[in-house]
Amino acid sequence: MPDVEAEMVANVWKVLVSPGQAVSAGETLVILESMKMEIPVESPVDGTVSAVNVEEGGVVQEGDIIATID
């Protein structure tokens, strides 16, 4: 079960997946915003989203788990 982690402090601009959704490696899970730049966070593997731990308008810190893929 790979955890997808935030690489920097950022605002959660858009959540594009929900638990139970099938995703492919490289598919964008969420879009973060930092310093007026959009940062797509992609799935590292093919699988199913088992958890999404962020919501739009929230803030993530470096190392926070954004989602878990089974």
Residue frames as qw, qx, qy, qz and C-alpha x, y, z in Angstrom:
[[0.000, 0.887, 0.463, 0.000, 0.00, 0.00, 0.00],
 [0.457, 0.176, -0.018, 0.872, 1.97, 3.00, -1.15],
 [0.120, -0.817, -0.378, 0.417, 1.24, 6.23, 0.68],
 [0.405, 0.625, 0.201, 0.636, 1.36, 9.38, -1.43],
 [0.452, -0.597, -0.299, 0.591, 3.05, 12.13, 0.59],
 [0.167, 0.983, 0.080, 0.021, 3.20, 15.90, 0.24],
 [0.758, 0.195, -0.073, 0.618, 6.65, 17.07, -0.85],
 [0.206, 0.211, -0.152, 0.943, 6.18, 20.61, 0.49],
 [0.096, 0.485, 0.566, -0.659, 3.88, 22.86, 2.48],
 [0.075, -0.103, -0.548, -0.827, 0.99, 23.76, 0.19],
 [0.538, 0.172, 0.316, -0.762, -2.73, 24.47, -0.04],
 [0.352, 0.219, 0.897, 0.156, -5.01, 21.73, -1.37],
 [0.242, 0.252, -0.224, -0.910, -6.56, 23.34, -4.42],
 [0.758, 0.143, -0.245, -0.588, -8.45, 20.41, -5.98],
 [0.477, -0.189, 0.850, -0.119, -9.09, 16.76, -5.04],
 [0.497, 0.334, -0.503, -0.623, -9.64, 14.69, -8.19],
 [0.499, 0.014, -0.861, -0.093, -10.15, 11.19, -6.74],
 [0.640, -0.428, 0.228, -0.596, -12.23, 9.50, -4.07],
 [0.378, -0.297, 0.863, -0.156, -11.88, 6.25, -2.11],
 [0.711, 0.274, 0.630, -0.150, -12.71, 3.19, -4.19],
 [0.543, 0.790, -0.100, -0.267, -11.65, 4.83, -7.45],
 [0.878, 0.054, 0.263, 0.396, -9.25, 2.94, -9.73],
 [0.080, 0.936, -0.227, -0.258, -6.18, 4.95, -10.77],
 [0.876, 0.371, -0.048, 0.304, -3.25, 4.41, -13.11],
 [0.628, -0.371, 0.031, 0.683, 0.39, 5.22, -12.41],
 [0.276, 0.064, 0.258, 0.924, 0.95, 8.87, -13.29],
 [0.155, -0.693, -0.569, -0.414, -2.71, 9.86, -12.89],
 [0.014, 0.383, -0.287, 0.878, -3.21, 13.11, -10.97],
 [0.359, -0.435, -0.795, 0.224, -4.79, 12.56, -7.54],
 [0.177, -0.873, -0.335, 0.306, -4.84, 16.10, -6.19],
 [0.437, 0.619, 0.021, 0.652, -3.58, 19.51, -7.23],
 [0.494, -0.605, -0.287, 0.554, -1.71, 21.53, -4.64],
 [0.260, 0.869, 0.093, 0.411, -1.03, 25.26, -4.81],
 [0.625, -0.569, -0.070, 0.529, 2.06, 26.94, -3.48],
 [0.234, -0.510, 0.215, 0.799, 3.38, 30.40, -4.31],
 [0.515, 0.581, -0.006, -0.630, 0.74, 30.76, -7.07],
 [0.285, 0.367, -0.815, -0.347, 1.96, 27.56, -8.79],
 [0.901, -0.055, 0.047, -0.427, -0.20, 24.48, -9.33],
 [0.019, -0.468, 0.883, -0.023, 1.54, 21.24, -8.34],
 [0.856, -0.021, -0.302, -0.419, -0.09, 17.99, -9.51],
 [0.392, -0.410, 0.794, -0.217, 0.38, 15.02, -7.17],
 [0.686, 0.260, -0.525, -0.430, 0.37, 11.78, -9.15],
 [0.933, -0.237, 0.199, -0.183, -0.21, 8.16, -8.27],
 [0.126, -0.638, 0.739, 0.177, 3.07, 6.20, -8.14],
 [0.171, -0.052, 0.977, 0.113, 1.34, 2.91, -9.06],
 [0.493, -0.210, -0.569, -0.624, -1.74, 1.38, -10.68],
 [0.181, -0.170, -0.876, 0.413, -4.34, 0.52, -8.04],
 [0.290, -0.710, -0.557, -0.318, -7.39, 1.59, -6.11],
 [0.032, -0.510, 0.311, -0.801, -7.58, 4.63, -3.86],
 [0.510, -0.372, -0.757, 0.166, -8.22, 3.31, -0.34],
 [0.313, -0.749, -0.385, 0.438, -8.03, 6.66, 1.48],
 [0.287, 0.642, 0.088, 0.705, -7.90, 10.36, 0.71],
 [0.523, -0.478, -0.469, 0.528, -6.63, 12.29, 3.73],
 [0.147, -0.191, 0.007, 0.970, -7.02, 15.87, 2.46],
 [0.258, 0.736, 0.624, -0.048, -9.87, 18.11, 1.45],
 [0.344, 0.602, 0.236, 0.681, -10.08, 21.12, -0.84],
 [0.194, -0.866, -0.008, -0.460, -9.10, 24.30, 0.94],
 [0.816, -0.560, 0.022, 0.144, -6.94, 22.46, 3.46],
 [0.136, 0.849, -0.508, 0.056, -3.20, 22.78, 4.01],
 [0.978, -0.053, -0.131, 0.154, -0.61, 20.00, 3.90],
 [0.318, -0.827, 0.450, 0.111, 2.79, 19.97, 5.52],
 [0.428, 0.544, -0.714, -0.108, 5.85, 18.27, 4.03],
 [0.091, 0.181, -0.961, 0.189, 5.52, 14.51, 4.65],
 [0.578, 0.127, 0.447, -0.670, 1.76, 14.51, 5.25],
 [0.264, 0.129, 0.921, 0.254, 0.03, 11.51, 3.69],
 [0.360, 0.189, -0.192, -0.893, -2.30, 12.78, 0.96],
 [0.858, 0.108, -0.112, -0.489, -3.72, 9.42, -0.16],
 [0.460, -0.312, 0.831, 0.013, -3.16, 5.68, 0.06],
 [0.663, 0.367, -0.426, -0.494, -3.27, 3.42, -3.00],
 [0.748, -0.186, 0.625, -0.127, -3.91, -0.34, -2.77]]
